[in-house]
Amino acid sequence: MKVGSDVAEQTGESAAVGPPGSTSDARRSRRWLGLALAVVALAVLASMPFWMAPYPITLMSRILAFALLVVSVDLLTGYTGLPTLGQVAYFGAGAYTAGLIGIHVTNNAFVQLVAGTLVAAILALITGAVAVRTKGFVFLMVTLAIAELAHKQAETMGLLGGSNGLSGIPAIAIVPGGQPLRLAGLIYFWVLFVFVLGVVLSLTLVHSPLGRSMRGIRDGEARMRAIGRRTYLVKLVAYTFAGSLAGMAGTAWVAQARFVSPGDMAFSLAAIALLSVVFGGAGTIWGPIVAAAIVIVIRDYVGTLADGRGGTILGVVFVLAVFFLPRGIAGLRRRNRAVAAAPVAGEESR
Amino acid sequence: MEWLAANAVTMVNGLALGAVLFIVAIGLSLVFGTMDVLNLAHGSIALIGAYVGVAVLGGGASSALSYAAVLIAAMIGLLAGVLLAVLTSSVTDHLRQAMLTLGVSMIVADLLILIFGADVKAVPPPPALAGTIPFLFGAPYPVYRLVMIGVGIVIGIGLWLVLEKTQIGAIVRATVADRAMVEAIGVRTRLVLAGVFGGGAALAAVGGLIAAPLLGAQPGNDNLILLYALVIVVIGGLGSFRGAAVGALLVGQVQTVGVSLLAGYASFLMFAVMAAVLLIKPAGLLPGKHGHAGGH
């Protein structure tokens, strides 16, 4: 899989050590701009329940939960160079765990979040120990097998409600013994909280030394090994982290849908999660999030408006994106900046 | 012997399934081997083949109509393959290839629902082959399934002869090995690649048509067939001709004999077998000479 070549430069920004002076000033101001944009985006997201109707708010909750799943795919596909179709397995594990706890133990949202994340992490650690021994296309197929086996397991297991799925999940509550959240806007705040938590953790990871090792593996695993890095361990940690993140996304999904079925682990969901990463720009965090929003809006909203032709529209968008957005949505920003920054020495792509 | 008698019919069923899956999977494998393109719209082309059967034979099958259906399916497959070859020719990144071909398959799936509806459509086998004959230990067995096995063998041997013994086959193999050199001696490799893509897609469409009396024509079968084909080429070794044959035989048996023996684990078997093979031999059982399976 040629994953690395196209995404290598997108993240070069944080890895490159540029000359001092004007370049680093530009980089610093760009970082402040990014932070400001993130704050504005967060403010807009947080204000949505105050001016949106319940249906769009539910749609927004779905988008945020799906976007977190997409980020988890991106951590492996975009940052570590391991294209995956397996994250839906951990997404489903988190969702089913949260649902079961909601039905049998407690409707406390924090307990469900922690339990779902932990179960997904343990599953990811066990399966990842085997999966990350492979790479490229073989890794893709092994993760596909993991997802399909999990999907089949959910379909046959009585505890999980079989192919009917798990229904009758009670509404979550934030404080122990408190009022269950029934309003779409209140549930949305919880989903937003989980989303922000997941994205902040992911950003911390990719800017940490471990994140640099992940990109190093993507761009040249043999070289990483040659300089003494234990690449297997890095990949396993990345895989487990991404699995936990998918589990978090699953708990958020259930908090909003209050229903989970084997369909939430299906190949079709795994495929659009992977395509959202490519569409958004593998190896950036914000691009795939925007792509996830576009994909869900087309599939769940525009599709119903357009007489159920969501699949066609989504397909056309993906095909057009291949030709007009060679680096995904994130590449748009890169191109604008490249034009602006062209005269600066030392900034051109290596 | 007793076990064999009890399971002989299931094993022959497995051979029939394996034969059509081979016809579909070999196209996927060849396209990957020659063009380095993983065509995720391959299952959609097979489903188009099945719906050609619905359109042509839905009103009542006859021998002439059956031949016509095979020809039409092959033509549509060929066109679709050439179109996909043109579309993917400028896209070298595997993830973007995946986005392109999956995007196309989403469009095709939706269009097929628009034209044929979302319910399951049956496709009748040609009337001459619709009956049963006494077979193995005297039990009646559908003729059509035996013919499926025969067609699989004929296409397999024919394709092998073309690839190994003719000049066209030599050019295709040379293009796999060293595209620039073939270009340098005056062969238009773009035409070769479009031909391989078209041929592979035509096989997929015909395979889908032949499988239709068994699997029916319905939305979702495109992903089902794609997953079968992916598992087969991965088990056998991507880009490997013999590998696809072995993989198809194995998957055919796993999905029939394996399922009847281990009914409780039926749905796990195929992917469990694939995962086991990949973890023991990541390049597949019989990797091609220029194996791509190790990743890039």
Chai-1 contact restraints between the chains, C-beta under 6 A:
chainA,res_idxA,chainB,res_idxB,connection_type,confidence,min_distance_angstrom,max_distance_angstrom,comment,restraint_id
A,M1,B,H94,contact,1.0,0.0,6.0,A-B,restraint_1
A,M1,B,G295,contact,1.0,0.0,6.0,A-B,restraint_2
A,M1,B,H296,contact,1.0,0.0,6.0,A-B,restraint_3
A,K2,B,D93,contact,1.0,0.0,6.0,A-B,restraint_4
A,K2,B,H94,contact,1.0,0.0,6.0,A-B,restraint_5
A,K2,B,H296,contact,1.0,0.0,6.0,A-B,restraint_6
A,V3,B,L95,contact,1.0,0.0,6.0,A-B,restraint_7
A,D6,B,D93,contact,1.0,0.0,6.0,A-B,restraint_8
A,T134,B,P282,contact,1.0,0.0,6.0,A-B,restraint_9
A,K135,B,G295,contact,1.0,0.0,6.0,A-B,restraint_10
A,G136,B,G295,contact,1.0,0.0,6.0,A-B,restraint_11
A,F137,B,G295,contact,1.0,0.0,6.0,A-B,restraint_12
A,V138,B,L278,contact,1.0,0.0,6.0,A-B,restraint_13
A,V138,B,P282,contact,1.0,0.0,6.0,A-B,restraint_14
A,M141,B,V234,contact,1.0,0.0,6.0,A-B,restraint_15
A,V142,B,L278,contact,1.0,0.0,6.0,A-B,restraint_16
A,A145,B,F271,contact,1.0,0.0,6.0,A-B,restraint_17
A,A145,B,M274,contact,1.0,0.0,6.0,A-B,restraint_18
A,A145,B,A275,contact,1.0,0.0,6.0,A-B,restraint_19
A,E148,B,F271,contact,1.0,0.0,6.0,A-B,restraint_20
A,L149,B,F268,contact,1.0,0.0,6.0,A-B,restraint_21
A,L149,B,F271,contact,1.0,0.0,6.0,A-B,restraint_22
A,K152,B,S267,contact,1.0,0.0,6.0,A-B,restraint_23
A,K152,B,F268,contact,1.0,0.0,6.0,A-B,restraint_24
A,F267,B,N223,contact,1.0,0.0,6.0,A-B,restraint_25
A,A271,B,L102,contact,1.0,0.0,6.0,A-B,restraint_26
A,L275,B,M99,contact,1.0,0.0,6.0,A-B,restraint_27
A,V278,B,L95,contact,1.0,0.0,6.0,A-B,restraint_28
A,V278,B,M99,contact,1.0,0.0,6.0,A-B,restraint_29
A,G311,B,M106,contact,1.0,0.0,6.0,A-B,restraint_30
A,G311,B,D110,contact,1.0,0.0,6.0,A-B,restraint_31
A,T312,B,I107,contact,1.0,0.0,6.0,A-B,restraint_32
A,T312,B,D110,contact,1.0,0.0,6.0,A-B,restraint_33
A,L314,B,M106,contact,1.0,0.0,6.0,A-B,restraint_34
A,G315,B,G103,contact,1.0,0.0,6.0,A-B,restraint_35
A,G315,B,M106,contact,1.0,0.0,6.0,A-B,restraint_36
A,G315,B,I107,contact,1.0,0.0,6.0,A-B,restraint_37
A,F318,B,M99,contact,1.0,0.0,6.0,A-B,restraint_38
A,F318,B,G103,contact,1.0,0.0,6.0,A-B,restraint_39
A,V319,B,L100,contact,1.0,0.0,6.0,A-B,restraint_40
A,V319,B,G103,contact,1.0,0.0,6.0,A-B,restraint_41
A,V322,B,R96,contact,1.0,0.0,6.0,A-B,restraint_42
A,V322,B,M99,contact,1.0,0.0,6.0,A-B,restraint_43
A,V322,B,L100,contact,1.0,0.0,6.0,A-B,restraint_44
